[in-house]
């Protein structure tokens, strides 16, 4: 009798928890480098734009300044790394 009561109370509290189990963790490196967009893609900034700029051509510095977007092959991987 006690066991059946325990199971009934556990069902009342854990129905939503069972459907979302196990919880997924967001990849820390991806979280720091990528931002999700509303259309399902991701954006990031280019690296190597902040230092040692004397040796870089102006066109290269302008290209490094632009925002980079995820490609079609990268997007599913990024969605797995950043599930929330």
PDB file with one MODEL, atoms N, CA, C and O in Angstrom:
MODEL        1
ATOM      1  N   UNK A   1       0.820  -1.185   0.000  1.00  0.00           N
ATOM      2  CA  UNK A   1       0.000   0.000   0.000  1.00  0.00           C
ATOM      3  C   UNK A   1       0.869   1.255   0.000  1.00  0.00           C
ATOM      4  O   UNK A   1       0.615   2.195  -0.753  1.00  0.00           O
ATOM      5  N   UNK A   2       1.874   1.261   0.832  1.00  0.00           N
ATOM      6  CA  UNK A   2       2.769   2.416   0.887  1.00  0.00           C
ATOM      7  C   UNK A   2       3.505   2.600  -0.442  1.00  0.00           C
ATOM      8  O   UNK A   2       3.700   3.724  -0.906  1.00  0.00           O
ATOM      9  N   UNK A   3       3.908   1.483  -1.045  1.00  0.00           N
ATOM     10  CA  UNK A   3       4.620   1.541  -2.314  1.00  0.00           C
ATOM     11  C   UNK A   3       3.739   2.100  -3.427  1.00  0.00           C
ATOM     12  O   UNK A   3       4.210   2.898  -4.237  1.00  0.00           O
ATOM     13  N   UNK A   4       2.485   1.702  -3.484  1.00  0.00           N
ATOM     14  CA  UNK A   4       1.587   2.214  -4.524  1.00  0.00           C
ATOM     15  C   UNK A   4       1.333   3.709  -4.338  1.00  0.00           C
ATOM     16  O   UNK A   4       1.227   4.446  -5.318  1.00  0.00           O
ATOM     17  N   UNK A   5       1.234   4.156  -3.098  1.00  0.00           N
ATOM     18  CA  UNK A   5       1.037   5.586  -2.836  1.00  0.00           C
ATOM     19  C   UNK A   5       2.282   6.372  -3.252  1.00  0.00           C
ATOM     20  O   UNK A   5       2.179   7.473  -3.794  1.00  0.00           O
ATOM     21  N   UNK A   6       3.454   5.798  -2.993  1.00  0.00           N
ATOM     22  CA  UNK A   6       4.701   6.441  -3.380  1.00  0.00           C
ATOM     23  C   UNK A   6       4.813   6.550  -4.897  1.00  0.00           C
ATOM     24  O   UNK A   6       5.259   7.576  -5.410  1.00  0.00           O
ATOM     25  N   UNK A   7       4.417   5.514  -5.612  1.00  0.00           N
ATOM     26  CA  UNK A   7       4.470   5.533  -7.067  1.00  0.00           C
ATOM     27  C   UNK A   7       3.497   6.557  -7.621  1.00  0.00           C
ATOM     28  O   UNK A   7       3.817   7.254  -8.584  1.00  0.00           O
ATOM     29  N   UNK A   8       2.308   6.660  -7.026  1.00  0.00           N
ATOM     30  CA  UNK A   8       1.314   7.621  -7.503  1.00  0.00           C
ATOM     31  C   UNK A   8       1.797   9.052  -7.307  1.00  0.00           C
ATOM     32  O   UNK A   8       1.610   9.886  -8.193  1.00  0.00           O
ATOM     33  N   UNK A   9       2.414   9.354  -6.168  1.00  0.00           N
ATOM     34  CA  UNK A   9       2.900  10.706  -5.945  1.00  0.00           C
ATOM     35  C   UNK A   9       4.098  11.008  -6.834  1.00  0.00           C
ATOM     36  O   UNK A   9       4.276  12.144  -7.275  1.00  0.00           O
ATOM     37  N   UNK A  10       4.922   9.995  -7.098  1.00  0.00           N
ATOM     38  CA  UNK A  10       6.070  10.203  -7.978  1.00  0.00           C
ATOM     39  C   UNK A  10       5.606  10.499  -9.394  1.00  0.00           C
ATOM     40  O   UNK A  10       6.208  11.324 -10.080  1.00  0.00           O
ATOM     41  N   UNK A  11       4.550   9.842  -9.840  1.00  0.00           N
ATOM     42  CA  UNK A  11       4.028  10.098 -11.181  1.00  0.00           C
ATOM     43  C   UNK A  11       3.495  11.517 -11.311  1.00  0.00           C
ATOM     44  O   UNK A  11       3.634  12.140 -12.364  1.00  0.00           O
ATOM     45  N   UNK A  12       2.896  12.020 -10.268  1.00  0.00           N
ATOM     46  CA  UNK A  12       2.340  13.365 -10.334  1.00  0.00           C
ATOM     47  C   UNK A  12       3.437  14.415 -10.505  1.00  0.00           C
ATOM     48  O   UNK A  12       3.230  15.415 -11.192  1.00  0.00           O
ATOM     49  N   UNK A  13       4.567  14.203  -9.905  1.00  0.00           N
ATOM     50  CA  UNK A  13       5.611  15.214  -9.945  1.00  0.00           C
ATOM     51  C   UNK A  13       6.600  15.022 -11.084  1.00  0.00           C
ATOM     52  O   UNK A  13       7.247  15.984 -11.495  1.00  0.00           O
ATOM     53  N   UNK A  14       6.733  13.822 -11.598  1.00  0.00           N
ATOM     54  CA  UNK A  14       7.812  13.558 -12.534  1.00  0.00           C
ATOM     55  C   UNK A  14       7.370  13.375 -13.982  1.00  0.00           C
ATOM     56  O   UNK A  14       8.181  12.957 -14.808  1.00  0.00           O
ATOM     57  N   UNK A  15       6.128  13.667 -14.318  1.00  0.00           N
ATOM     58  CA  UNK A  15       5.704  13.444 -15.696  1.00  0.00           C
ATOM     59  C   UNK A  15       6.430  14.369 -16.662  1.00  0.00           C
ATOM     60  O   UNK A  15       6.821  13.941 -17.748  1.00  0.00           O
ATOM     61  N   UNK A  16       6.615  15.621 -16.285  1.00  0.00           N
ATOM     62  CA  UNK A  16       7.325  16.530 -17.179  1.00  0.00           C
ATOM     63  C   UNK A  16       8.823  16.269 -17.166  1.00  0.00           C
ATOM     64  O   UNK A  16       9.503  16.511 -18.163  1.00  0.00           O
ATOM     65  N   UNK A  17       9.341  15.779 -16.050  1.00  0.00           N
ATOM     66  CA  UNK A  17      10.769  15.520 -15.961  1.00  0.00           C
ATOM     67  C   UNK A  17      11.164  14.294 -16.780  1.00  0.00           C
ATOM     68  O   UNK A  17      12.272  14.238 -17.312  1.00  0.00           O
ATOM     69  N   UNK A  18      10.287  13.333 -16.885  1.00  0.00           N
ATOM     70  CA  UNK A  18      10.616  12.117 -17.621  1.00  0.00           C
ATOM     71  C   UNK A  18      10.737  12.416 -19.105  1.00  0.00           C
ATOM     72  O   UNK A  18      11.592  11.838 -19.776  1.00  0.00           O
ATOM     73  N   UNK A  19       9.905  13.303 -19.636  1.00  0.00           N
ATOM     74  CA  UNK A  19       9.949  13.597 -21.061  1.00  0.00           C
ATOM     75  C   UNK A  19      11.200  14.373 -21.443  1.00  0.00           C
ATOM     76  O   UNK A  19      11.661  14.246 -22.578  1.00  0.00           O
ATOM     77  N   UNK A  20      11.766  15.167 -20.547  1.00  0.00           N
ATOM     78  CA  UNK A  20      12.947  15.956 -20.877  1.00  0.00           C
ATOM     79  C   UNK A  20      14.241  15.329 -20.363  1.00  0.00           C
ATOM     80  O   UNK A  20      15.279  15.990 -20.331  1.00  0.00           O
ATOM     81  N   UNK A  21      14.187  14.083 -19.967  1.00  0.00           N
ATOM     82  CA  UNK A  21      15.382  13.419 -19.460  1.00  0.00           C
ATOM     83  C   UNK A  21      16.119  12.747 -20.591  1.00  0.00           C
ATOM     84  O   UNK A  21      15.438  12.195 -21.455  1.00  0.00           O
ATOM     85  N   UNK A  22      17.423  12.731 -20.683  1.00  0.00           N
ATOM     86  CA  UNK A  22      18.363  13.439 -19.832  1.00  0.00           C
ATOM     87  C   UNK A  22      18.563  14.874 -20.306  1.00  0.00           C
ATOM     88  O   UNK A  22      18.356  15.193 -21.477  1.00  0.00           O
ATOM     89  N   UNK A  23      18.961  15.712 -19.392  1.00  0.00           N
ATOM     90  CA  UNK A  23      19.219  17.105 -19.767  1.00  0.00           C
ATOM     91  C   UNK A  23      20.500  17.181 -20.590  1.00  0.00           C
ATOM     92  O   UNK A  23      21.460  16.455 -20.330  1.00  0.00           O
ATOM     93  N   UNK A  24      20.507  18.058 -21.574  1.00  0.00           N
ATOM     94  CA  UNK A  24      21.670  18.230 -22.437  1.00  0.00           C
ATOM     95  C   UNK A  24      22.445  19.457 -21.989  1.00  0.00           C
ATOM     96  O   UNK A  24      21.863  20.469 -21.598  1.00  0.00           O
ATOM     97  N   UNK A  25      23.759  19.355 -22.050  1.00  0.00           N
ATOM     98  CA  UNK A  25      24.596  20.490 -21.684  1.00  0.00           C
ATOM     99  C   UNK A  25      25.033  21.238 -22.938  1.00  0.00           C
ATOM    100  O   UNK A  25      25.347  20.629 -23.960  1.00  0.00           O
ATOM    101  N   UNK A  26      25.050  22.549 -22.847  1.00  0.00           N
ATOM    102  CA  UNK A  26      25.530  23.384 -23.929  1.00  0.00           C
ATOM    103  C   UNK A  26      27.055  23.359 -23.926  1.00  0.00           C
ATOM    104  O   UNK A  26      27.679  23.459 -22.870  1.00  0.00           O
ATOM    105  N   UNK A  27      27.649  23.227 -25.100  1.00  0.00           N
ATOM    106  CA  UNK A  27      29.100  23.201 -25.231  1.00  0.00           C
ATOM    107  C   UNK A  27      29.649  24.595 -24.927  1.00  0.00           C
ATOM    108  O   UNK A  27      29.228  25.578 -25.537  1.00  0.00           O
ATOM    109  N   UNK A  28      30.583  24.678 -23.988  1.00  0.00           N
ATOM    110  CA  UNK A  28      31.056  25.976 -23.503  1.00  0.00           C
ATOM    111  C   UNK A  28      31.772  26.781 -24.575  1.00  0.00           C
ATOM    112  O   UNK A  28      31.567  27.990 -24.683  1.00  0.00           O
ATOM    113  N   UNK A  29      32.612  26.120 -25.371  1.00  0.00           N
ATOM    114  CA  UNK A  29      33.329  26.835 -26.418  1.00  0.00           C
ATOM    115  C   UNK A  29      32.400  27.363 -27.491  1.00  0.00           C
ATOM    116  O   UNK A  29      32.605  28.460 -28.010  1.00  0.00           O
ATOM    117  N   UNK A  30      31.379  26.590 -27.827  1.00  0.00           N
ATOM    118  CA  UNK A  30      30.406  27.028 -28.819  1.00  0.00           C
ATOM    119  C   UNK A  30      29.589  28.186 -28.275  1.00  0.00           C
ATOM    120  O   UNK A  30      29.280  29.129 -29.004  1.00  0.00           O
ATOM    121  N   UNK A  31      29.241  28.122 -27.015  1.00  0.00           N
ATOM    122  CA  UNK A  31      28.454  29.179 -26.389  1.00  0.00           C
ATOM    123  C   UNK A  31      29.189  30.517 -26.419  1.00  0.00           C
ATOM    124  O   UNK A  31      28.569  31.569 -26.570  1.00  0.00           O
ATOM    125  N   UNK A  32      30.515  30.470 -26.275  1.00  0.00           N
ATOM    126  CA  UNK A  32      31.303  31.698 -26.256  1.00  0.00           C
ATOM    127  C   UNK A  32      31.505  32.286 -27.647  1.00  0.00           C
ATOM    128  O   UNK A  32      31.700  33.494 -27.779  1.00  0.00           O
ATOM    129  N   UNK A  33      31.463  31.461 -28.681  1.00  0.00           N
ATOM    130  CA  UNK A  33      31.839  31.902 -30.023  1.00  0.00           C
ATOM    131  C   UNK A  33      30.669  32.128 -30.973  1.00  0.00           C
ATOM    132  O   UNK A  33      30.803  32.906 -31.918  1.00  0.00           O
ATOM    133  N   UNK A  34      29.527  31.478 -30.758  1.00  0.00           N
ATOM    134  CA  UNK A  34      28.416  31.528 -31.700  1.00  0.00           C
ATOM    135  C   UNK A  34      27.183  32.126 -31.043  1.00  0.00           C
ATOM    136  O   UNK A  34      26.984  32.000 -29.835  1.00  0.00           O
ATOM    137  N   UNK A  35      26.353  32.782 -31.859  1.00  0.00           N
ATOM    138  CA  UNK A  35      25.061  33.307 -31.413  1.00  0.00           C
ATOM    139  C   UNK A  35      23.995  32.763 -32.352  1.00  0.00           C
ATOM    140  O   UNK A  35      24.193  32.738 -33.567  1.00  0.00           O
ATOM    141  N   UNK A  36      22.875  32.331 -31.805  1.00  0.00           N
ATOM    142  CA  UNK A  36      21.797  31.780 -32.613  1.00  0.00           C
ATOM    143  C   UNK A  36      20.964  32.909 -33.204  1.00  0.00           C
ATOM    144  O   UNK A  36      20.727  33.926 -32.553  1.00  0.00           O
ATOM    145  N   UNK A  37      20.523  32.718 -34.442  1.00  0.00           N
ATOM    146  CA  UNK A  37      19.646  33.662 -35.118  1.00  0.00           C
ATOM    147  C   UNK A  37      18.227  33.099 -35.160  1.00  0.00           C
ATOM    148  O   UNK A  37      18.011  31.909 -34.932  1.00  0.00           O
ATOM    149  N   UNK A  38      17.273  33.967 -35.453  1.00  0.00           N
ATOM    150  CA  UNK A  38      15.880  33.531 -35.464  1.00  0.00           C
ATOM    151  C   UNK A  38      15.556  32.618 -36.644  1.00  0.00           C
ATOM    152  O   UNK A  38      14.579  31.872 -36.587  1.00  0.00           O
ATOM    153  N   UNK A  39      16.350  32.661 -37.703  1.00  0.00           N
ATOM    154  CA  UNK A  39      16.081  31.815 -38.865  1.00  0.00           C
ATOM    155  C   UNK A  39      16.690  30.415 -38.728  1.00  0.00           C
ATOM    156  O   UNK A  39      16.594  29.613 -39.657  1.00  0.00           O
ATOM    157  N   UNK A  40      17.314  30.111 -37.585  1.00  0.00           N
ATOM    158  CA  UNK A  40      17.863  28.786 -37.351  1.00  0.00           C
ATOM    159  C   UNK A  40      19.349  28.681 -37.616  1.00  0.00           C
ATOM    160  O   UNK A  40      19.957  27.653 -37.317  1.00  0.00           O
ATOM    161  N   UNK A  41      19.950  29.724 -38.172  1.00  0.00           N
ATOM    162  CA  UNK A  41      21.387  29.699 -38.409  1.00  0.00           C
ATOM    163  C   UNK A  41      22.111  30.325 -37.224  1.00  0.00           C
ATOM    164  O   UNK A  41      21.492  30.774 -36.260  1.00  0.00           O
ATOM    165  N   UNK A  42      23.446  30.344 -37.323  1.00  0.00           N
ATOM    166  CA  UNK A  42      24.281  30.890 -36.265  1.00  0.00           C
ATOM    167  C   UNK A  42      25.250  31.894 -36.865  1.00  0.00           C
ATOM    168  O   UNK A  42      25.587  31.816 -38.046  1.00  0.00           O
ATOM    169  N   UNK A  43      25.697  32.840 -36.043  1.00  0.00           N
ATOM    170  CA  UNK A  43      26.680  33.811 -36.510  1.00  0.00           C
ATOM    171  C   UNK A  43      27.838  33.870 -35.528  1.00  0.00           C
ATOM    172  O   UNK A  43      27.702  33.539 -34.350  1.00  0.00           O
ATOM    173  N   UNK A  44      28.988  34.303 -36.050  1.00  0.00           N
ATOM    174  CA  UNK A  44      30.184  34.433 -35.225  1.00  0.00           C
ATOM    175  C   UNK A  44      31.044  35.538 -35.798  1.00  0.00           C
ATOM    176  O   UNK A  44      30.812  36.002 -36.914  1.00  0.00           O
ATOM    177  N   UNK A  45      32.038  35.958 -35.035  1.00  0.00           N
ATOM    178  CA  UNK A  45      33.010  36.935 -35.492  1.00  0.00           C
ATOM    179  C   UNK A  45      34.263  36.209 -35.964  1.00  0.00           C
ATOM    180  O   UNK A  45      34.555  35.100 -35.517  1.00  0.00           O
ATOM    181  N   UNK A  46      34.988  36.836 -36.859  1.00  0.00           N
ATOM    182  CA  UNK A  46      36.247  36.265 -37.332  1.00  0.00           C
ATOM    183  C   UNK A  46      37.335  36.476 -36.287  1.00  0.00           C
ATOM    184  O   UNK A  46      37.318  37.458 -35.545  1.00  0.00           O
ATOM    185  N   UNK A  47      38.269  35.555 -36.241  1.00  0.00           N
ATOM    186  CA  UNK A  47      39.417  35.675 -35.349  1.00  0.00           C
ATOM    187  C   UNK A  47      40.527  36.458 -36.046  1.00  0.00           C
ATOM    188  O   UNK A  47      40.445  36.725 -37.244  1.00  0.00           O
ATOM    189  N   UNK A  48      41.551  36.819 -35.301  1.00  0.00           N
ATOM    190  CA  UNK A  48      42.768  37.474 -35.800  1.00  0.00           C
ATOM    191  C   UNK A  48      42.508  38.860 -36.361  1.00  0.00           C
ATOM    192  O   UNK A  48      43.191  39.295 -37.289  1.00  0.00           O
ATOM    193  N   UNK A  49      41.525  39.557 -35.803  1.00  0.00           N
ATOM    194  CA  UNK A  49      41.241  40.909 -36.281  1.00  0.00           C
ATOM    195  C   UNK A  49      41.752  41.971 -35.316  1.00  0.00           C
ATOM    196  O   UNK A  49      41.835  43.141 -35.691  1.00  0.00           O
ATOM    197  N   UNK A  50      42.093  41.606 -34.103  1.00  0.00           N
ATOM    198  CA  UNK A  50      42.383  42.593 -33.072  1.00  0.00           C
ATOM    199  C   UNK A  50      43.860  42.889 -32.879  1.00  0.00           C
ATOM    200  O   UNK A  50      44.194  43.869 -32.214  1.00  0.00           O
ATOM    201  N   UNK A  51      44.758  42.084 -33.432  1.00  0.00           N
ATOM    202  CA  UNK A  51      46.185  42.322 -33.165  1.00  0.00           C
ATOM    203  C   UNK A  51      47.004  41.986 -34.401  1.00  0.00           C
ATOM    204  O   UNK A  51      46.529  41.321 -35.322  1.00  0.00           O
ATOM    205  N   UNK A  52      48.245  42.462 -34.402  1.00  0.00           N
ATOM    206  CA  UNK A  52      49.192  42.260 -35.504  1.00  0.00           C
ATOM    207  C   UNK A  52      48.612  42.712 -36.842  1.00  0.00           C
ATOM    208  O   UNK A  52      48.703  42.004 -37.845  1.00  0.00           O
ATOM    209  N   UNK A  53      48.020  43.893 -36.839  1.00  0.00           N
ATOM    210  CA  UNK A  53      47.332  44.375 -38.030  1.00  0.00           C
ATOM    211  C   UNK A  53      48.250  45.100 -39.013  1.00  0.00           C
ATOM    212  O   UNK A  53      47.821  45.405 -40.126  1.00  0.00           O
ATOM    213  N   UNK A  54      49.495  45.383 -38.639  1.00  0.00           N
ATOM    214  CA  UNK A  54      50.388  46.132 -39.518  1.00  0.00           C
ATOM    215  C   UNK A  54      50.726  45.311 -40.759  1.00  0.00           C
ATOM    216  O   UNK A  54      50.840  45.859 -41.855  1.00  0.00           O
ATOM    217  N   UNK A  55      50.884  44.023 -40.592  1.00  0.00           N
ATOM    218  CA  UNK A  55      51.297  43.172 -41.701  1.00  0.00           C
ATOM    219  C   UNK A  55      50.121  42.716 -42.567  1.00  0.00           C
ATOM    220  O   UNK A  55      50.331  42.072 -43.594  1.00  0.00           O
ATOM    221  N   UNK A  56      48.896  43.039 -42.171  1.00  0.00           N
ATOM    222  CA  UNK A  56      47.728  42.580 -42.921  1.00  0.00           C
ATOM    223  C   UNK A  56      47.285  43.634 -43.924  1.00  0.00           C
ATOM    224  O   UNK A  56      47.326  44.833 -43.646  1.00  0.00           O
ATOM    225  N   UNK A  57      46.861  43.167 -45.099  1.00  0.00           N
ATOM    226  CA  UNK A  57      46.356  44.071 -46.123  1.00  0.00           C
ATOM    227  C   UNK A  57      45.023  44.663 -45.672  1.00  0.00           C
ATOM    228  O   UNK A  57      44.301  44.024 -44.907  1.00  0.00           O
ATOM    229  N   UNK A  58      44.682  45.860 -46.124  1.00  0.00           N
ATOM    230  CA  UNK A  58      43.398  46.461 -45.735  1.00  0.00           C
ATOM    231  C   UNK A  58      42.195  45.611 -46.149  1.00  0.00           C
ATOM    232  O   UNK A  58      41.209  45.534 -45.417  1.00  0.00           O
ATOM    233  N   UNK A  59      42.273  44.985 -47.297  1.00  0.00           N
ATOM    234  CA  UNK A  59      41.161  44.131 -47.720  1.00  0.00           C
ATOM    235  C   UNK A  59      40.977  42.932 -46.810  1.00  0.00           C
ATOM    236  O   UNK A  59      39.853  42.505 -46.547  1.00  0.00           O
ATOM    237  N   UNK A  60      42.090  42.392 -46.332  1.00  0.00           N
ATOM    238  CA  UNK A  60      42.006  41.256 -45.399  1.00  0.00           C
ATOM    239  C   UNK A  60      41.429  41.701 -44.066  1.00  0.00           C
ATOM    240  O   UNK A  60      40.630  40.978 -43.469  1.00  0.00           O
ATOM    241  N   UNK A  61      41.818  42.879 -43.586  1.00  0.00           N
ATOM    242  CA  UNK A  61      41.274  43.383 -42.329  1.00  0.00           C
ATOM    243  C   UNK A  61      39.782  43.669 -42.446  1.00  0.00           C
ATOM    244  O   UNK A  61      39.027  43.422 -41.506  1.00  0.00           O
ATOM    245  N   UNK A  62      39.355  44.188 -43.596  1.00  0.00           N
ATOM    246  CA  UNK A  62      37.926  44.419 -43.806  1.00  0.00           C
ATOM    247  C   UNK A  62      37.153  43.108 -43.843  1.00  0.00           C
ATOM    248  O   UNK A  62      36.038  43.029 -43.327  1.00  0.00           O
ATOM    249  N   UNK A  63      37.739  42.080 -44.449  1.00  0.00           N
ATOM    250  CA  UNK A  63      37.069  40.780 -44.510  1.00  0.00           C
ATOM    251  C   UNK A  63      36.968  40.150 -43.122  1.00  0.00           C
ATOM    252  O   UNK A  63      35.969  39.506 -42.803  1.00  0.00           O
ATOM    253  N   UNK A  64      37.995  40.335 -42.303  1.00  0.00           N
ATOM    254  CA  UNK A  64      37.969  39.791 -40.949  1.00  0.00           C
ATOM    255  C   UNK A  64      36.972  40.536 -40.061  1.00  0.00           C
ATOM    256  O   UNK A  64      36.527  40.000 -39.047  1.00  0.00           O
ATOM    257  N   UNK A  65      36.626  41.744 -40.430  1.00  0.00           N
ATOM    258  CA  UNK A  65      35.678  42.537 -39.654  1.00  0.00           C
ATOM    259  C   UNK A  65      34.243  42.067 -39.869  1.00  0.00           C
ATOM    260  O   UNK A  65      33.392  42.288 -39.008  1.00  0.00           O
ATOM    261  N   UNK A  66      33.960  41.426 -40.996  1.00  0.00           N
ATOM    262  CA  UNK A  66      32.595  41.030 -41.335  1.00  0.00           C
ATOM    263  C   UNK A  66      32.125  39.856 -40.476  1.00  0.00           C
ATOM    264  O   UNK A  66      32.930  39.076 -39.967  1.00  0.00           O
ATOM    265  N   UNK A  67      30.817  39.752 -40.331  1.00  0.00           N
ATOM    266  CA  UNK A  67      30.221  38.649 -39.579  1.00  0.00           C
ATOM    267  C   UNK A  67      30.225  37.389 -40.425  1.00  0.00           C
ATOM    268  O   UNK A  67      29.938  37.441 -41.621  1.00  0.00           O
ATOM    269  N   UNK A  68      30.549  36.259 -39.814  1.00  0.00           N
ATOM    270  CA  UNK A  68      30.527  34.970 -40.499  1.00  0.00           C
ATOM    271  C   UNK A  68      29.284  34.204 -40.055  1.00  0.00           C
ATOM    272  O   UNK A  68      28.922  34.226 -38.879  1.00  0.00           O
ATOM    273  N   UNK A  69      28.636  33.531 -40.995  1.00  0.00           N
ATOM    274  CA  UNK A  69      27.430  32.764 -40.712  1.00  0.00           C
ATOM    275  C   UNK A  69      27.711  31.282 -40.900  1.00  0.00           C
ATOM    276  O   UNK A  69      28.615  30.904 -41.645  1.00  0.00           O
ATOM    277  N   UNK A  70      26.939  30.451 -40.226  1.00  0.00           N
ATOM    278  CA  UNK A  70      27.137  29.008 -40.323  1.00  0.00           C
ATOM    279  C   UNK A  70      26.690  28.504 -41.690  1.00  0.00           C
ATOM    280  O   UNK A  70      25.710  28.983 -42.260  1.00  0.00           O
ATOM    281  N   UNK A  71      27.423  27.538 -42.192  1.00  0.00           N
ATOM    282  CA  UNK A  71      27.080  26.940 -43.476  1.00  0.00           C
ATOM    283  C   UNK A  71      26.013  25.868 -43.266  1.00  0.00           C
ATOM    284  O   UNK A  71      25.641  25.560 -42.133  1.00  0.00           O
ATOM    285  N   UNK A  72      25.535  25.315 -44.351  1.00  0.00           N
ATOM    286  CA  UNK A  72      24.521  24.275 -44.250  1.00  0.00           C
ATOM    287  C   UNK A  72      24.999  23.037 -43.537  1.00  0.00           C
ATOM    288  O   UNK A  72      24.211  22.366 -42.870  1.00  0.00           O
ATOM    289  N   UNK A  73      26.299  22.712 -43.663  1.00  0.00           N
ATOM    290  CA  UNK A  73      26.850  21.535 -42.994  1.00  0.00           C
ATOM    291  C   UNK A  73      27.118  21.804 -41.516  1.00  0.00           C
ATOM    292  O   UNK A  73      27.060  20.876 -40.710  1.00  0.00           O
ATOM    293  N   UNK A  74      27.406  23.038 -41.145  1.00  0.00           N
ATOM    294  CA  UNK A  74      27.723  23.361 -39.751  1.00  0.00           C
ATOM    295  C   UNK A  74      26.482  23.479 -38.880  1.00  0.00           C
ATOM    296  O   UNK A  74      26.538  23.186 -37.686  1.00  0.00           O
ATOM    297  N   UNK A  75      25.364  23.904 -39.457  1.00  0.00           N
ATOM    298  CA  UNK A  75      24.185  24.237 -38.670  1.00  0.00           C
ATOM    299  C   UNK A  75      23.658  23.064 -37.849  1.00  0.00           C
ATOM    300  O   UNK A  75      23.380  23.262 -36.667  1.00  0.00           O
ATOM    301  N   UNK A  76      23.499  21.845 -38.398  1.00  0.00           N
ATOM    302  CA  UNK A  76      23.022  20.742 -37.542  1.00  0.00           C
ATOM    303  C   UNK A  76      23.965  20.415 -36.387  1.00  0.00           C
ATOM    304  O   UNK A  76      23.510  20.073 -35.295  1.00  0.00           O
ATOM    305  N   UNK A  77      25.261  20.515 -36.615  1.00  0.00           N
ATOM    306  CA  UNK A  77      26.227  20.267 -35.540  1.00  0.00           C
ATOM    307  C   UNK A  77      26.112  21.320 -34.453  1.00  0.00           C
ATOM    308  O   UNK A  77      26.173  21.001 -33.266  1.00  0.00           O
ATOM    309  N   UNK A  78      25.944  22.577 -34.854  1.00  0.00           N
ATOM    310  CA  UNK A  78      25.810  23.649 -33.871  1.00  0.00           C
ATOM    311  C   UNK A  78      24.515  23.520 -33.085  1.00  0.00           C
ATOM    312  O   UNK A  78      24.471  23.878 -31.908  1.00  0.00           O
ATOM    313  N   UNK A  79      23.470  23.018 -33.708  1.00  0.00           N
ATOM    314  CA  UNK A  79      22.211  22.820 -32.988  1.00  0.00           C
ATOM    315  C   UNK A  79      22.348  21.727 -31.935  1.00  0.00           C
ATOM    316  O   UNK A  79      21.700  21.787 -30.890  1.00  0.00           O
ATOM    317  N   UNK A  80      23.185  20.731 -32.203  1.00  0.00           N
ATOM    318  CA  UNK A  80      23.440  19.702 -31.199  1.00  0.00           C
ATOM    319  C   UNK A  80      24.295  20.243 -30.057  1.00  0.00           C
ATOM    320  O   UNK A  80      24.093  19.883 -28.898  1.00  0.00           O
ATOM    321  N   UNK A  81      25.250  21.108 -30.391  1.00  0.00           N
ATOM    322  CA  UNK A  81      26.124  21.666 -29.364  1.00  0.00           C
ATOM    323  C   UNK A  81      25.438  22.729 -28.523  1.00  0.00           C
ATOM    324  O   UNK A  81      25.794  22.926 -27.361  1.00  0.00           O
ATOM    325  N   UNK A  82      24.452  23.419 -29.101  1.00  0.00           N
ATOM    326  CA  UNK A  82      23.694  24.437 -28.378  1.00  0.00           C
ATOM    327  C   UNK A  82      22.208  24.101 -28.433  1.00  0.00           C
ATOM    328  O   UNK A  82      21.473  24.703 -29.215  1.00  0.00           O
ATOM    329  N   UNK A  83      21.755  23.155 -27.621  1.00  0.00           N
ATOM    330  CA  UNK A  83      20.360  22.710 -27.742  1.00  0.00           C
ATOM    331  C   UNK A  83      19.345  23.696 -27.199  1.00  0.00           C
ATOM    332  O   UNK A  83      18.170  23.598 -27.554  1.00  0.00           O
ATOM    333  N   UNK A  84      19.737  24.643 -26.356  1.00  0.00           N
ATOM    334  CA  UNK A  84      18.763  25.536 -25.741  1.00  0.00           C
ATOM    335  C   UNK A  84      18.975  26.951 -26.205  1.00  0.00           C
ATOM    336  O   UNK A  84      18.245  27.852 -25.792  1.00  0.00           O
TER     337      UNK A  84
ENDMDL
END
